[in-house]
Amino acid sequence: MWTNWSGGRECRPRATDRPLDEAGVMAAVARAADRGLRIRPVGAGHSDSPLAVTDDVHLDCSALTGIVSVGTDRVRIRAGATLASLHTALAEKDLALDVVPDSDALTIAGAIGTGTHGSGAAVGSLSAQVTGVRLVDGLAAVRRFEGADLDALRTGLGALGVLTEVELRVVPAALLHVHEEPGTPSELLEDGGVLDRHRWAEVELHVPSGEAIARWGDVIEPGSEPPPPRRDPVRAAAAGSAEALGRMVSWLAPGVWRSPRWGGSATGPAHRLLVDPRPQRAEFTEWALPREALDAAVRELSAATAARGLELKAPVLVRVGAAESGWLHPAFGRTTGWIAVRAPRGTDSGPLFDLVGTVLTAAGGRPHWAGRHDWTAAEVDQAYPRAAEFRRMRDQLDPQRRFASTHLDTVLGP
């Protein structure tokens, strides 16, 4: 029995292959074809959507790890490696990723395949850093992609093939100075505000009380003085200690996630500061909206949940990101605001997540592929201008639908 990280998804595949190298991946795909079975790649299991769920064959690529090569601005890594291992390997060479997602337990292939992102108005997702890939297609052949052809693969959902190696853009390592302060949702979500001014930024909202906390960070030179807070002096002074910060966000009680993290501010490498040190096994749904719709969508979500008596027990996480070129990336073609809603493991999240999906779809949202959603191929066609091209690429790389599943049949069609 396979269960995802949150415990909300499970399946009983009839077989699990664990290849040790690319040749092993090719053999596993060919073996599934000989038996007339579908095969689904599985990573760290952090998706709450059923992307990895199958009754046929699981392809566990966790042994495909290690750095293949490192240059001054590129790294080539095997796709089953985790982000944590990549951060460590790059730091040893004074390099870093330009984008740091809040979980480092994800595999490289899983993070790219679902469009995993960080938060920064000028920074794209991990998918946007891809400069080349190797994959095994549905006919068990190795393919290499670079240039414009990568846009189909930047968020491939495991539908086009099994990534075995990925080349990523890297940057010189730098120090990030991060800060956190409380505020009101309206001031923190305003266009051109804290979410848009900094290299990295996020806002957490306690929707029932209207309280919020902002976190942001900017690159500083080693030995230089961190920049002062860019908020009003009274609020900044109140936020200057962990105790004051804790009093002003009393809703972050024990058992609820992501209380004040740095006691006001901190300085260090981005991968040390931005990865969530206390990940919770919660289920989530996340939606990518046009940046300009963010504030109104949060207000509508607050009104809708209150009207239906649905409690948002966990803080709502709001982030931003640059427009993406990946054909099925939720941020395709537009500067994006992200809204993530979480629910404690073991609770009935269905009614809440259904309402969130209805409200945020109406606001122009597209679901994060790793989160809970109920979209079908009809919604995908309407929301993604290049969905038809993605399907044509799928026809080329997986004509027999070796990588298909019930879930992919729903969101992409047969």
C-alpha positions in Angstrom: 0.0 0.0 0.0 1.3 3.4 -1.0 0.3 6.5 1.0 1.2 10.1 0.2 2.9 12.3 2.8 -0.2 13.9 4.2 -2.0 10.5 4.4 -4.9 11.8 2.3 -4.1 9.7 -0.8 -3.4 6.0 -1.1 -3.3 3.2 -3.7 -2.3 -0.4 -4.0 -0.2 -0.8 -7.2 0.2 -4.3 -8.4 4.0 -3.7 -8.7 6.6 -1.2 -7.8 9.8 -0.8 -9.9 12.9 0.9 -8.3 15.4 1.4 -11.1 19.0 2.3 -10.2 19.8 4.2 -13.4 18.3 5.5 -16.6 18.7 2.1 -18.2 16.6 0.7 -15.4 13.9 3.2 -16.1 13.8 2.2 -19.8 13.6 -1.5 -18.8 10.7 -0.7 -16.3 8.7 1.2 -19.0 9.3 -1.6 -21.5 8.3 -4.2 -19.0 5.0 -2.4 -18.3 4.3 -2.2 -22.0 4.9 -5.9 -22.5 2.3 -6.6 -19.7 -0.2 -4.0 -21.1 0.1 -2.0 -17.9 0.2 1.7 -17.1 3.2 3.1 -15.1 3.3 6.2 -13.0 6.4 7.9 -11.6 6.3 8.7 -7.9 8.5 11.1 -6.0 8.4 12.2 -2.4 4.6 11.9 -2.3 3.9 15.5 -1.2 1.1 16.0 -3.8 -2.4 16.0 -2.4 -3.8 15.5 -5.9 -4.0 11.9 -7.2 -1.1 12.4 -9.7 0.8 9.4 -8.4 -2.3 7.2 -7.7 -2.4 4.0 -9.8 -3.6 0.4 -9.6 -0.9 -0.7 -12.1 2.8 0.0 -11.7 4.6 2.6 -9.6 8.0 3.8 -10.7 10.0 4.8 -7.7 13.0 6.9 -8.9 14.4 7.6 -5.5 17.7 5.9 -6.4 18.3 8.3 -9.3 20.3 10.8 -7.3 23.5 12.7 -7.4 25.1 15.6 -9.3 26.1 14.9 -12.8 28.0 18.1 -13.5 28.3 21.7 -12.1 29.3 24.8 -14.0 29.4 28.5 -13.1 25.7 28.9 -14.0 24.3 25.4 -14.6 23.9 22.2 -12.6 22.9 18.9 -14.0 21.4 16.5 -11.5 19.6 13.2 -11.6 15.9 13.8 -11.3 15.2 11.6 -8.3 17.4 13.7 -6.0 15.7 15.9 -3.4 15.9 19.6 -3.3 17.7 19.3 0.1 20.6 17.4 -1.5 20.8 19.9 -4.3 20.9 22.9 -1.9 23.8 21.2 0.0 25.8 20.3 -3.1 25.4 23.8 -4.5 26.3 25.5 -1.2 29.6 23.6 -1.2 30.5 25.3 -4.5 29.2 28.8 -3.4 26.2 28.4 -5.7 22.5 28.4 -5.1 19.1 28.1 -6.8 17.4 31.4 -7.7 14.1 30.1 -6.3 13.7 28.2 -3.0 10.4 26.4 -2.4 9.3 26.1 1.2 9.9 22.3 1.2 13.2 20.7 0.4 11.9 17.1 0.7 10.5 17.2 -2.9 12.3 15.4 -5.7 13.6 17.5 -8.6 11.3 15.7 -11.0 8.3 16.1 -8.8 8.8 19.8 -8.1 9.3 20.5 -11.8 6.4 18.3 -12.9 3.9 20.0 -10.7 5.1 23.6 -11.1 6.4 24.0 -7.5 7.2 27.7 -6.8 8.7 30.0 -4.2 7.5 33.5 -3.7 8.9 36.6 -5.3 7.4 38.9 -7.9 10.6 38.8 -10.1 11.4 35.1 -9.6 9.8 32.2 -11.5 9.2 28.7 -10.3 11.7 25.9 -10.3 10.3 24.9 -13.7 11.4 28.2 -15.1 15.1 27.4 -14.1 15.2 24.3 -16.4 17.6 24.6 -19.3 17.6 21.0 -20.4 16.2 17.5 -19.6 16.7 13.9 -20.4 13.6 11.6 -20.2 12.4 8.2 -21.0 9.3 8.4 -23.2 6.3 6.0 -23.4 8.2 3.8 -26.0 11.0 3.3 -23.5 13.4 5.6 -25.6 15.6 8.3 -24.2 14.9 11.8 -25.4 16.8 15.1 -24.8 15.1 18.5 -24.8 16.3 22.0 -24.6 15.3 25.4 -25.9 11.6 26.2 -26.8 10.7 22.5 -26.6 11.1 22.6 -22.8 8.0 24.6 -22.4 5.9 21.5 -22.7 8.0 19.8 -20.1 8.2 22.5 -17.5 5.0 21.3 -15.9 4.5 17.9 -17.5 2.5 16.2 -14.7 4.4 13.0 -15.4 2.3 12.6 -18.6 5.0 13.0 -21.2 7.7 10.7 -19.8 10.0 10.0 -16.8 12.6 12.6 -16.2 16.0 11.1 -15.5 18.3 14.1 -15.6 17.6 17.9 -15.3 19.8 20.8 -16.0 19.0 23.9 -14.0 20.1 27.5 -14.0 22.1 28.5 -10.8 23.4 31.7 -9.3 26.2 32.7 -7.0 25.4 32.0 -3.4 24.3 35.1 -1.4 23.0 36.1 2.0 19.3 36.9 2.5 18.1 39.2 5.2 14.6 38.3 6.2 12.0 40.2 8.3 8.5 39.6 9.6 5.9 42.0 10.9 2.1 41.9 11.5 -0.3 44.1 9.5 -3.7 44.2 8.0 -4.7 42.2 4.9 -5.5 45.2 2.9 -2.1 46.9 3.3 -0.2 43.7 2.9 -1.9 42.5 -0.2 -2.1 45.8 -2.1 -0.7 45.9 -5.6 2.9 47.2 -5.4 3.1 46.6 -1.7 5.2 44.3 0.4 4.6 41.2 -1.8 5.9 43.0 -4.9 8.8 45.1 -3.5 11.1 42.4 -2.3 13.2 39.5 -3.6 11.1 37.1 -1.5 7.9 37.7 0.3 4.8 36.0 1.6 1.7 36.9 3.7 -0.2 34.7 6.1 -3.8 35.6 6.9 -6.1 34.5 9.7 -9.3 35.1 7.7 -11.8 35.0 10.6 -10.0 37.7 12.7 -8.6 39.8 9.8 -5.1 39.6 11.3 -2.0 39.0 9.1 1.7 38.6 9.2 4.1 39.5 6.4 7.5 37.9 5.8 10.0 39.3 3.3 13.7 39.1 2.4 16.3 40.8 0.2 19.9 39.9 -0.8 22.6 41.8 1.2 26.4 41.8 0.8 28.4 39.9 3.4 29.4 42.2 6.3 26.9 44.9 5.3 24.2 46.3 7.6 20.7 44.8 6.9 18.2 47.4 5.6 15.8 48.8 8.1 12.2 47.7 8.1 10.2 49.5 5.4 7.0 49.8 7.4 5.8 52.6 9.7 7.9 53.0 12.9 5.2 52.2 15.4 4.4 48.9 13.7 8.0 48.1 13.2 8.8 48.8 16.8 5.9 46.6 17.9 7.3 43.8 15.7 10.9 44.2 17.0 10.7 41.4 19.5 9.4 37.9 19.3 7.2 38.6 22.3 5.5 41.5 20.7 5.1 39.7 17.4 3.6 36.8 19.2 1.0 39.0 21.0 -0.1 40.7 17.8 -0.7 37.3 16.1 -2.4 35.5 18.9 -4.3 33.4 16.4 -1.1 31.4 15.8 -1.8 29.3 18.8 -0.1 25.9 19.6 -1.1 23.3 17.1 -1.7 25.9 14.3 1.1 26.3 11.8 3.9 28.7 11.1 4.1 30.9 14.1 6.6 33.8 14.0 9.7 32.1 12.6 12.7 34.4 13.1 11.7 36.5 16.1 11.6 39.6 13.9 14.5 39.2 11.5 17.4 37.0 10.5 20.3 36.7 8.0 21.6 33.6 6.2 21.5 31.5 3.0 18.1 31.4 1.4 17.8 27.6 1.6 18.4 27.8 5.4 15.8 30.5 6.0 13.0 29.9 3.6 12.5 26.2 3.9 9.7 25.6 6.4 11.4 24.1 9.6 8.2 22.7 10.9 6.3 21.1 8.0 2.9 19.9 9.0 1.1 16.9 7.5 -1.9 18.9 6.2 -3.9 18.6 3.1 -4.0 21.7 0.9 -5.5 23.3 -2.2 -3.6 26.2 -3.9 -4.7 28.5 -6.7 -2.8 30.8 -9.1 -4.7 34.0 -9.8 -3.9 37.2 -11.8 -1.9 39.3 -9.4 -4.3 42.2 -9.6 -7.2 39.9 -8.5 -5.5 38.8 -5.2 -6.9 41.3 -2.7 -10.5 41.0 -4.0 -10.3 37.2 -4.1 -9.2 37.0 -0.5 -12.1 39.2 0.6 -14.6 37.1 -1.4 -13.1 33.9 0.1 -13.6 35.4 3.6 -17.2 36.3 2.9 -18.0 33.0 1.3 -16.6 30.8 4.1 -18.3 33.0 6.7 -21.7 32.8 4.9 -21.5 29.0 4.8 -20.1 28.5 8.3 -16.9 26.9 7.1 -14.0 27.5 9.4 -10.5 28.3 8.0 -8.6 26.7 10.9 -5.1 27.3 9.4 -3.7 30.6 8.2 -4.1 31.2 4.5 -0.8 31.5 2.7 -0.5 34.2 0.0 2.5 34.4 -2.3 3.4 35.9 -5.7 5.4 34.9 -8.7 6.5 35.9 -12.2 4.7 34.9 -15.4 5.7 31.4 -16.6 6.3 30.0 -20.1 5.5 26.4 -19.2 2.3 25.5 -21.2 0.5 23.9 -18.2 2.1 25.9 -15.5 -0.6 27.6 -13.4 1.2 30.9 -13.7 1.4 30.6 -17.5 1.4 34.0 -19.3 0.7 36.2 -16.3 2.1 37.7 -13.1 0.5 35.6 -10.4 -0.8 35.7 -6.9 -1.0 32.3 -5.1 -3.5 31.5 -2.4 -3.0 28.3 -0.4 -5.6 26.9 2.0 -4.7 24.1 4.3 -6.8 21.7 6.4 -5.6 19.5 9.3 -5.0 15.9 8.4 -8.0 13.7 9.3 -10.6 16.4 8.9 -13.3 16.6 6.2 -11.7 19.1 3.9 -14.1 18.4 1.0 -16.7 21.1 1.5 -14.1 23.8 2.3 -11.8 22.9 -0.6 -14.8 22.7 -3.0 -15.9 26.2 -2.0 -12.3 27.6 -2.3 -12.1 26.1 -5.8 -15.5 27.7 -6.8 -14.5 31.1 -5.5 -11.0 31.2 -6.9 -11.9 29.7 -10.3 -14.4 32.6 -10.6 -11.6 35.0 -9.8 -9.6 33.6 -12.8 -7.7 31.0 -10.7 -6.0 27.9 -11.9 -5.2 25.1 -9.5 -1.7 24.1 -8.4 -1.4 20.6 -9.8 -0.1 19.2 -6.5 -3.1 20.5 -4.5 -6.6 19.3 -4.2 -8.9 20.3 -7.1 -11.7 18.9 -9.2 -10.8 20.3 -12.6 -11.5 18.4 -15.8 -10.2 18.7 -19.3 -12.9 21.2 -20.1 -11.6 23.7 -17.5 -8.0 23.0 -18.6 -8.8 23.8 -22.2 -10.5 27.0 -21.2 -7.8 28.2 -18.9 -4.6 27.2 -20.8 -4.2 28.6 -24.3 -1.6 26.0 -25.2 -3.4 22.9 -23.8 -3.9 21.5 -27.3 -0.2 21.8 -28.1 0.5 19.9 -24.9 -1.7 17.1 -26.0 0.0 16.9 -29.4 3.3 16.6 -27.6 1.8 13.9 -25.4 0.7 12.1 -28.6 4.3 12.1 -29.8 6.0 11.1 -26.5 3.4 8.7 -25.1 1.2 7.5 -28.0 0.1 4.4 -26.1 -0.7 6.4 -22.9 1.7 4.3 -20.9 1.9 7.1 -18.3 -1.8 7.7 -18.1 -4.0 7.3 -15.0 -7.6 7.9 -14.1 -6.7 11.3 -12.8 -4.8 12.3 -16.0 -7.7 11.0 -18.1 -9.9 13.5 -16.1 -7.6 16.6 -16.5 -6.1 15.9 -19.9 -8.6 13.6 -21.6 -7.8 10.1 -22.9 
